[in-house]
Amino acid sequence: MAGTVLQDRYELLEKIGEGGMSIVYKARCRILDRIVAVKVLKEEFARDESFVHRFKTEALAAASLSHPNLVNIYDVGQQGDCYYIVMEYVQGQTLKELIEAEAPLPVEKAVDIAIMICDGLHYAHEKGIIHRDIKPQNILITDFGIVKVADFGIAQAMTTKTITFGGNVVGSVQYISPEQAKGEPLTRATDIYSLGCVMYEMLTGRIPYDADSPITIALKHIHDDIPSVRDYNTEVPLGLEGIITKAMEKLPQHRFATAEELRNALLNFHSQHFSSYTSKHKNGKTLIMAPLSEGRDQEVAKKKLRPAAAIALLAVLGLFLGILNGLSGSFFGEEVEVPDLVGMSLKEADQELSKLGLKLKVLSEQYDSEIEKDHIISQEYVKSFKVKKGREIGVVVSKGIQLQKVPDIVGMDRSVAEIELRNHGFRVGKIDTIHDEKYAENQVISQNPRAGTEAEPGEYVDLMISEGPAPERVTMPSLIGLDLKTARQTLEELKLKVGEVTKQESDAYFADQVVAQDTQAGVLVDQQTAINLTVSLGPGPAAQARSLEFELPRDKDYYKVVVKVKDTRGERKVYDQMHEGGDTVIIGISYFGSGQAEIQLNGTPYRTINL
């Protein structure tokens, strides 16, 4: 675009920089004949109506800022689909360039830079403006060593919808505050945290947290402890490391309350460790001398003349402006102060302007999540700006809340999905879990509302999370009557576990035998399920006697008769004799509890009798 003239005023001379969302040109203002910097919004952002609205609104607000440590904004404009901001042209380099060339910076130099950043930030914060994207790339240092914070307004335009972990502003995630990474409301503490990251980098030459993935870096800002500055630079005093650590506390309320408070802590540190005086010894006495270089006296003498000349010039200017002010009513028309129209309805704003002899003009309508429909979002001239009566005051009117499309998070890991939702302005709702063969453990199986559904920002999105494939199921065996050791082995063979074991007295089972199990035999259970058991303390059942009487078949001459008893005490053989076919056999047996007696003839079961 070099050679283009915007609004017949700003002639773009050469491209001097490019960021994630804009291109910066050195330009000449034809009206004031001065060199300025013009930041032009890239096409992909210019097509986003919501982004353009915030870009213009926040830049206009930032234009009201004027401070030696801020890059001042002169104008905001549009030519067709080209949106631009005109700002002060700074001859120098970015802090990022300085760090790459000289890091780690000397402690005194790093502290001086941080103090000037604090001065600019505190001024902006007191005006109600948060930067939100403090990083070395946005800090400019003039050839005279003056530090200036850039990109106010543009940084505010980057809401959670544009500060993503996969877009063009990925670099910012290296300095992002925990609350910003989580999509929570931002305060001046956000800028203080980011400045802490910048101080860390100045003194170590490295960012506090680094990883292959921007998401991982954001999670480190949220969860990980701050790596010690002194581990990478032993020249950093312990007190300065403490200041950086406090600035980078995870919870905003634990950081410095204001940028001014951080500045005062740095000034106090500076006064304790660095002095503008040196001491020399003479005849056993200590002389305190200011560090004047050769020729300094002559230079000071020259500088003493400058205030006098400046005062004279100001006096002339004051007289000239006074004359203009006195004549302004008759020559230029009566001037009135523009009222604050933001938040008013169109009807209220029109009535307010009419009282002052001004007119209302609707410049455009924009979606806004905070300003009610048909109410004013922003105005062309800021409050108290003086204009002539009869002037039209342009305003931007709210169309109400713009519905947002719910992002597709199915298949994402739960932690990543939650960040993605917050980045799109939604909140995590109810979370349910279920076993699933397709999705790995902790992945999102489904969401409600579904992806692509339009919903109001801040709405809850419910998630169904996978617990991984369901475990195999086995049939629960009967453990009643088994001793505890045998019961445990039986469960382990089926990949089940013994859970809680309780003991109780029992007349039906002997000591250490299983009396009860909490899962009924025959039920299907998941492998690795814990089965709770009740084990007998005794004394167990008393012995009982009974006689068995039966007649042998006549098919064979002789039979080997065997009787086995299976009862609470276990299984045992109680009779083993030879008998002729046709004999009547009478056998007396004893047993414990309930059970069965099995009669075998020649090794083959013949009869079973319940005891």
BELGIUR-V272536 format. One record per residue. N is the residue number from 1. RES is the residue in one small letter. PSI is psi in whole degrees, 0 to 359 (* if undefined). NEAR is the number of other C-alpha atoms within 12 Angstrom. D_LAST is the distance of its C-alpha to the last C-alpha in whole Angstrom. Layout:
N&RES&PSI&NEAR&D_LAST / N&RES&PSI&NEAR&D_LAST
This chain:
1&m&358&22&105 / 2&a&135&20&107 / 3&g&342&16&111 / 4&t&144&22&109 / 5&v&119&24&110 / 6&l&128&32&108 / 7&q&33&21&110 / 8&d&25&16&113 / 9&r&313&23&113 / 10&y&109&38&110 / 11&e&114&29&111 / 12&l&120&31&108 / 13&l&310&23&110 / 14&e&153&23&107 / 15&k&129&22&103 / 16&i&356&25&102 / 17&g&162&20&99 / 18&e&134&20&95 / 19&g&191&24&92 / 20&g&330&28&89 / 21&m&2&33&90 / 22&s&165&29&94 / 23&i&136&27&97 / 24&v&132&32&100 / 25&y&144&36&104 / 26&k&132&33&107 / 27&a&167&35&109 / 28&r&128&29&112 / 29&c&113&27&113 / 30&r&330&18&116 / 31&i&312&13&117 / 32&l&357&13&116 / 33&d&57&12&117 / 34&r&157&19&114 / 35&i&132&26&112 / 36&v&171&34&108 / 37&a&134&37&105 / 38&v&120&46&103 / 39&k&118&44&99 / 40&v&128&43&99 / 41&l&134&34&95 / 42&k&157&25&94 / 43&e&319&20&93 / 44&e&331&20&89 / 45&f&329&30&89 / 46&a&338&25&92 / 47&r&350&17&90 / 48&d&104&23&88 / 49&e&317&21&89 / 50&s&319&29&87 / 51&f&317&34&88 / 52&v&319&39&92 / 53&h&311&36&91 / 54&r&323&33&90 / 55&f&312&39&92 / 56&k&317&41&95 / 57&t&311&39&94 / 58&e&325&34&93 / 59&a&323&40&96 / 60&l&320&35&98 / 61&a&317&36&96 / 62&a&336&41&97 / 63&a&341&34&101 / 64&s&351&29&101 / 65&l&137&35&100 / 66&s&110&24&103 / 67&h&145&27&103 / 68&p&334&26&104 / 69&n&19&32&101 / 70&l&143&38&100 / 71&v&112&38&101 / 72&n&141&34&103 / 73&i&128&34&102 / 74&y&325&29&105 / 75&d&154&31&104 / 76&v&131&36&102 / 77&g&178&31&103 / 78&q&138&25&102 / 79&q&102&19&104 / 80&g&234&12&102 / 81&d&11&19&99 / 82&c&118&28&100 / 83&y&134&36&98 / 84&y&160&40&100 / 85&i&132&43&100 / 86&v&128&40&104 / 87&m&172&40&103 / 88&e&134&35&105 / 89&y&122&31&106 / 90&v&121&34&105 / 91&q&112&21&107 / 92&g&220&20&104 / 93&q&165&28&101 / 94&t&158&28&97 / 95&l&328&37&95 / 96&k&317&29&93 / 97&e&320&21&96 / 98&l&317&30&97 / 99&i&314&32&93 / 100&e&330&21&93 / 101&a&328&14&97 / 102&e&352&19&96 / 103&a&146&26&93 / 104&p&140&30&92 / 105&l&152&31&95 / 106&p&144&25&96 / 107&v&314&33&94 / 108&e&320&28&98 / 109&k&317&27&98 / 110&a&319&35&95 / 111&v&318&39&95 / 112&d&316&29&98 / 113&i&315&39&97 / 114&a&322&50&94 / 115&i&317&35&96 / 116&m&325&34&98 / 117&i&317&45&95 / 118&c&318&47&94 / 119&d&313&33&97 / 120&g&317&41&97 / 121&l&316&47&93 / 122&h&319&34&94 / 123&y&314&30&97 / 124&a&318&37&95 / 125&h&320&27&92 / 126&e&336&18&94 / 127&k&2&19&95 / 128&g&17&21&92 / 129&i&126&33&91 / 130&i&136&39&88 / 131&h&308&45&89 / 132&r&353&42&85 / 133&d&47&44&86 / 134&i&124&45&88 / 135&k&161&43&88 / 136&p&331&40&91 / 137&q&337&30&92 / 138&n&9&35&93 / 139&i&120&40&95 / 140&l&144&37&99 / 141&i&120&34&101 / 142&t&168&24&105 / 143&d&344&14&107 / 144&f&6&12&108 / 145&g&10&23&105 / 146&i&131&30&104 / 147&v&134&38&100 / 148&k&130&41&99 / 149&v&128&50&96 / 150&a&171&45&96 / 151&d&30&44&94 / 152&f&145&44&94 / 153&g&304&42&93 / 154&i&318&46&92 / 155&a&322&36&89 / 156&q&329&37&88 / 157&a&337&34&88 / 158&m&88&38&85 / 159&t&186&33&82 / 160&t&344&34&79 / 161&k&333&32&79 / 162&t&337&34&82 / 163&i&84&37&80 / 164&t&174&32&78 / 165&f&12&32&76 / 166&g&8&20&77 / 167&g&203&21&81 / 168&n&351&21&84 / 169&v&34&28&84 / 170&v&324&27&81 / 171&g&328&29&83 / 172&s&337&36&83 / 173&v&341&40&79 / 174&q&344&42&80 / 175&y&13&43&82 / 176&i&142&47&80 / 177&s&157&46&78 / 178&p&318&36&74 / 179&e&329&35&75 / 180&q&321&40&77 / 181&a&330&41&74 / 182&k&359&38&72 / 183&g&22&32&74 / 184&e&166&25&74 / 185&p&143&22&78 / 186&l&146&29&80 / 187&t&185&30&83 / 188&r&340&39&86 / 189&a&336&41&83 / 190&t&313&44&82 / 191&d&325&45&86 / 192&i&318&53&85 / 193&y&313&49&82 / 194&s&322&49&84 / 195&l&323&52&87 / 196&g&319&48&85 / 197&c&320&44&84 / 198&v&317&46&87 / 199&m&318&52&88 / 200&y&315&46&85 / 201&e&323&39&87 / 202&m&321&40&90 / 203&l&345&40&89 / 204&t&339&31&87 / 205&g&10&28&88 / 206&r&155&29&84 / 207&i&155&38&82 / 208&p&320&38&80 / 209&y&136&33&77 / 210&d&150&24&77 / 211&a&170&16&74 / 212&d&328&13&75 / 213&s&135&18&73 / 214&p&325&29&75 / 215&i&317&33&72 / 216&t&320&23&71 / 217&i&315&28&74 / 218&a&318&38&73 / 219&l&326&30&70 / 220&k&320&29&71 / 221&h&326&35&74 / 222&i&319&32&71 / 223&h&325&19&68 / 224&d&149&19&70 / 225&d&156&17&72 / 226&i&125&28&76 / 227&p&140&24&77 / 228&s&131&27&79 / 229&v&320&36&83 / 230&r&344&23&84 / 231&d&334&18&81 / 232&y&343&21&84 / 233&n&99&25&87 / 234&t&349&17&87 / 235&e&346&19&91 / 236&v&122&31&89 / 237&p&154&25&89 / 238&l&322&19&86 / 239&g&321&21&87 / 240&l&322&35&88 / 241&e&322&33&85 / 242&g&322&26&83 / 243&i&315&36&85 / 244&i&318&41&84 / 245&t&318&32&81 / 246&k&321&31&81 / 247&a&333&41&83 / 248&m&24&42&80 / 249&e&146&32&77 / 250&k&319&32&74 / 251&l&128&27&74 / 252&p&323&28&78 / 253&q&345&20&78 / 254&h&351&18&78 / 255&r&182&30&81 / 256&f&139&35&84 / 257&a&325&26&85 / 258&t&164&32&88 / 259&a&331&36&90 / 260&e&320&27&93 / 261&e&320&24&90 / 262&l&317&39&90 / 263&r&316&33&93 / 264&n&323&24&94 / 265&a&320&28&91 / 266&l&320&38&93 / 267&l&318&26&96 / 268&n&318&20&95 / 269&f&316&27&94 / 270&h&316&26&97 / 271&s&332&16&99 / 272&q&331&15&97 / 273&h&339&19&97 / 274&f&137&19&100 / 275&s&145&17&104 / 276&s&11&15&107 / 277&y&151&14&109 / 278&t&157&14&110 / 279&s&140&14&111 / 280&k&151&14&114 / 281&h&133&11&115 / 282&k&124&10&118 / 283&n&39&7&120 / 284&g&359&7&117 / 285&k&155&9&116 / 286&t&124&11&114 / 287&l&129&13&115 / 288&i&121&14&113 / 289&m&137&15&115 / 290&a&142&14&114 / 291&p&78&14&113 / 292&l&134&14&116 / 293&s&172&11&117 / 294&e&137&9&121 / 295&g&359&10&123 / 296&r&323&13&120 / 297&d&317&14&123 / 298&q&322&13&125 / 299&e&320&14&122 / 300&v&320&15&121 / 301&a&319&12&125 / 302&k&319&14&125 / 303&k&334&14&122 / 304&k&335&13&123 / 305&l&335&14&126 / 306&r&315&14&123 / 307&p&323&14&122 / 308&a&315&13&125 / 309&a&321&14&126 / 310&a&319&14&122 / 311&i&318&13&123 / 312&a&316&14&127 / 313&l&318&14&125 / 314&l&324&15&122 / 315&a&315&14&125 / 316&v&315&14&127 / 317&l&315&14&124 / 318&g&317&14&123 / 319&l&317&14&126 / 320&f&315&14&126 / 321&l&325&14&123 / 322&g&319&14&124 / 323&i&314&15&127 / 324&l&317&16&124 / 325&n&320&17&122 / 326&g&328&16&125 / 327&l&350&15&126 / 328&s&325&17&123 / 329&g&320&16&123 / 330&s&326&13&127 / 331&f&321&13&126 / 332&f&356&14&123 / 333&g&156&18&121 / 334&e&139&21&119 / 335&e&147&24&116 / 336&v&158&23&113 / 337&e&134&24&109 / 338&v&130&33&106 / 339&p&168&32&104 / 340&d&112&23&100 / 341&l&349&32&99 / 342&v&128&31&95 / 343&g&344&25&92 / 344&m&155&27&95 / 345&s&164&26&95 / 346&l&320&30&97 / 347&k&316&20&99 / 348&e&318&20&99 / 349&a&319&34&100 / 350&d&318&26&103 / 351&q&319&18&104 / 352&e&317&23&104 / 353&l&322&30&106 / 354&s&323&21&109 / 355&k&330&18&109 / 356&l&3&25&111 / 357&g&24&23&113 / 358&l&165&27&110 / 359&k&154&26&108 / 360&l&135&33&105 / 361&k&124&25&104 / 362&v&114&26&101 / 363&l&317&19&100 / 364&s&169&24&97 / 365&e&135&29&93 / 366&q&152&33&90 / 367&y&145&30&87 / 368&d&132&31&86 / 369&s&346&22&82 / 370&e&328&21&84 / 371&i&130&24&87 / 372&e&153&22&87 / 373&k&141&23&88 / 374&d&21&27&92 / 375&h&161&33&92 / 376&i&130&39&94 / 377&i&312&40&92 / 378&s&166&40&96 / 379&q&157&37&99 / 380&e&320&36&102 / 381&y&135&30&104 / 382&v&162&27&102 / 383&k&138&20&102 / 384&s&359&16&106 / 385&f&133&17&107 / 386&k&131&19&111 / 387&v&165&28&112 / 388&k&150&23&115 / 389&k&146&22&115 / 390&g&350&20&114 / 391&r&143&24&112 / 392&e&132&23&109 / 393&i&111&36&106 / 394&g&140&28&103 / 395&v&156&36&99 / 396&v&128&36&96 / 397&v&142&36&94 / 398&s&138&32&90 / 399&k&8&24&88 / 400&g&193&21&85 / 401&i&133&23&82 / 402&q&124&24&81 / 403&l&142&22&78 / 404&q&149&26&77 / 405&k&131&23&74 / 406&v&129&34&71 / 407&p&158&31&71 / 408&d&111&25&68 / 409&i&5&33&66 / 410&v&131&33&63 / 411&g&345&24&62 / 412&m&155&27&63 / 413&d&147&25&61 / 414&r&313&31&61 / 415&s&321&24&63 / 416&v&319&29&66 / 417&a&320&34&65 / 418&e&320&37&66 / 419&i&319&36&69 / 420&e&318&34&70 / 421&l&314&41&69 / 422&r&324&36&71 / 423&n&334&35&74 / 424&h&7&38&74 / 425&g&11&34&74 / 426&f&165&33&71 / 427&r&151&30&68 / 428&v&127&33&64 / 429&g&223&19&62 / 430&k&139&18&58 / 431&i&123&23&56 / 432&d&155&22&53 / 433&t&153&25&51 / 434&i&151&24&49 / 435&h&142&23&48 / 436&d&137&22&50 / 437&e&332&15&50 / 438&k&317&20&54 / 439&y&139&25&55 / 440&a&165&23&55 / 441&e&135&23&53 / 442&n&6&30&56 / 443&q&153&33&58 / 444&v&124&35&59 / 445&i&317&33&57 / 446&s&166&32&59 / 447&q&154&34&61 / 448&n&116&30&62 / 449&p&157&29&65 / 450&r&162&21&66 / 451&a&139&21&68 / 452&g&346&17&72 / 453&t&138&18&71 / 454&e&130&21&74 / 455&a&162&24&73 / 456&e&142&24&75 / 457&p&140&29&75 / 458&g&352&28&72 / 459&e&150&24&70 / 460&y&140&24&66 / 461&v&118&38&64 / 462&d&145&29&61 / 463&l&145&35&59 / 464&m&120&33&56 / 465&i&138&32&55 / 466&s&140&29&53 / 467&e&12&23&50 / 468&g&178&19&50 / 469&p&145&18&48 / 470&a&141&20&44 / 471&p&158&19&42 / 472&e&156&16&39 / 473&r&144&17&36 / 474&v&160&21&32 / 475&t&129&22&29 / 476&m&124&30&27 / 477&p&166&26&24 / 478&s&126&24&20 / 479&l&358&31&21 / 480&i&129&32&18 / 481&g&343&34&16 / 482&l&149&32&19 / 483&d&160&27&22 / 484&l&321&30&25 / 485&k&314&18&27 / 486&t&321&19&25 / 487&a&318&34&25 / 488&r&316&28&28 / 489&q&319&18&29 / 490&t&316&23&27 / 491&l&317&31&29 / 492&e&324&22&32 / 493&e&332&18&32 / 494&l&8&25&32 / 495&k&39&23&35 / 496&l&170&29&33 / 497&k&152&24&33 / 498&v&125&31&31 / 499&g&236&20&33 / 500&e&134&17&33 / 501&v&119&24&30 / 502&t&154&22&29 / 503&k&146&23&27 / 504&q&156&23&25 / 505&e&146&21&23 / 506&s&135&25&19 / 507&d&351&21&17 / 508&a&336&29&14 / 509&y&148&33&16 / 510&f&166&32&18 / 511&a&138&26&22 / 512&d&4&30&23 / 513&q&148&37&20 / 514&v&124&38&21 / 515&v&323&34&19 / 516&a&157&31&21 / 517&q&144&32&24 / 518&d&348&26&27 / 519&t&123&25&27 / 520&q&143&18&24 / 521&a&140&17&23 / 522&g&347&13&25 / 523&v&141&15&28 / 524&l&130&18&31 / 525&v&154&26&33 / 526&d&143&22&36 / 527&q&151&22&36 / 528&q&7&20&37 / 529&t&140&25&35 / 530&a&127&23&34 / 531&i&122&33&30 / 532&n&136&26&30 / 533&l&152&34&26 / 534&t&127&32&25 / 535&v&142&33&24 / 536&s&142&31&22 / 537&l&0&23&24 / 538&g&186&22&21 / 539&p&350&18&20 / 540&g&176&27&17 / 541&p&153&23&13 / 542&a&155&20&14 / 543&a&145&20&12 / 544&q&152&17&9 / 545&a&151&15&10 / 546&r&149&19&8 / 547&s&141&17&10 / 548&l&129&27&10 / 549&e&128&17&14 / 550&f&156&24&15 / 551&e&134&21&19 / 552&l&150&27&21 / 553&p&163&21&23 / 554&r&10&14&27 / 555&d&328&12&28 / 556&k&160&15&29 / 557&d&318&15&30 / 558&y&150&18&27 / 559&y&140&28&24 / 560&k&115&26&23 / 561&v&123&34&19 / 562&v&132&28&17 / 563&v&127&38&13 / 564&k&137&33&12 / 565&v&132&32&9 / 566&k&112&27&9 / 567&d&199&33&8 / 568&t&330&35&11 / 569&r&344&30&13 / 570&g&200&23&14 / 571&e&135&19&13 / 572&r&157&22&14 / 573&k&129&22&15 / 574&v&351&22&14 / 575&y&137&24&16 / 576&d&96&20&19 / 577&q&160&20&21 / 578&m&139&19&24 / 579&h&151&24&24 / 580&e&152&20&26 / 581&g&139&21&26 / 582&g&351&16&25 / 583&d&153&21&23 / 584&t&122&17&20 / 585&v&129&26&18 / 586&i&121&18&16 / 587&i&132&23&14 / 588&g&129&18&12 / 589&i&158&27&10 / 590&s&149&29&10 / 591&y&167&29&8 / 592&f&130&29&9 / 593&g&221&26&8 / 594&s&161&26&6 / 595&g&205&25&5 / 596&q&150&28&5 / 597&a&126&34&7 / 598&e&126&29&10 / 599&i&126&34&13 / 600&q&136&27&16 / 601&l&119&30&20 / 602&n&39&22&23 / 603&g&2&16&21 / 604&t&132&15&20 / 605&p&132&17&17 / 606&y&316&22&16 / 607&r&147&22&13 / 608&t&130&21&10 / 609&i&126&24&6 / 610&n&135&18&4 / 611&l&*&24&0
